[in-house]
Amino acid sequence: MMNQVVKVRRVTLAACMTCPLCKKLLREATTISECLHT
């Protein structure tokens, strides 16, 4: 198995991990089983 380091821009990663309601980064995210929202 090869060990590789992948560099990703912080802005790109943050866009995927930001709450659309409060605009803060998700921490300890949990999915609600009824609607599958995180």
CYANA upper distance limits for C-alpha pairs under 8 A (distance plus 0.5 A):
  8 VAL  CA     12 THR  CA      7.46
  8 VAL  CA     13 LEU  CA      7.40
  9 ARG  CA     13 LEU  CA      7.03
 10 ARG  CA     14 ALA  CA      6.45
 11 VAL  CA     15 ALA  CA      6.64
 12 THR  CA     16 CYS  CA      7.49
 13 LEU  CA     17 MET  CA      7.06
 14 ALA  CA     18 THR  CA      6.35
 14 ALA  CA     25 LEU  CA      7.44
 17 MET  CA     25 LEU  CA      6.24
 17 MET  CA     26 LEU  CA      6.26
 18 THR  CA     23 LYS  CA      6.20
 18 THR  CA     24 LYS  CA      5.95
 18 THR  CA     25 LEU  CA      4.87
 18 THR  CA     26 LEU  CA      6.21
 19 CYS  CA     23 LYS  CA      5.46
 19 CYS  CA     24 LYS  CA      6.08
 19 CYS  CA     25 LEU  CA      6.60
 19 CYS  CA     26 LEU  CA      6.58
 29 ALA  CA     38 THR  CA      6.73
 30 THR  CA     38 THR  CA      5.99
 31 THR  CA     36 LEU  CA      6.08
 31 THR  CA     37 HIS  CA      6.04
 31 THR  CA     38 THR  CA      4.74
 32 ILE  CA     36 LEU  CA      5.56
 32 ILE  CA     37 HIS  CA      6.04
 32 ILE  CA     38 THR  CA      6.79
 33 SER  CA     37 HIS  CA      8.21
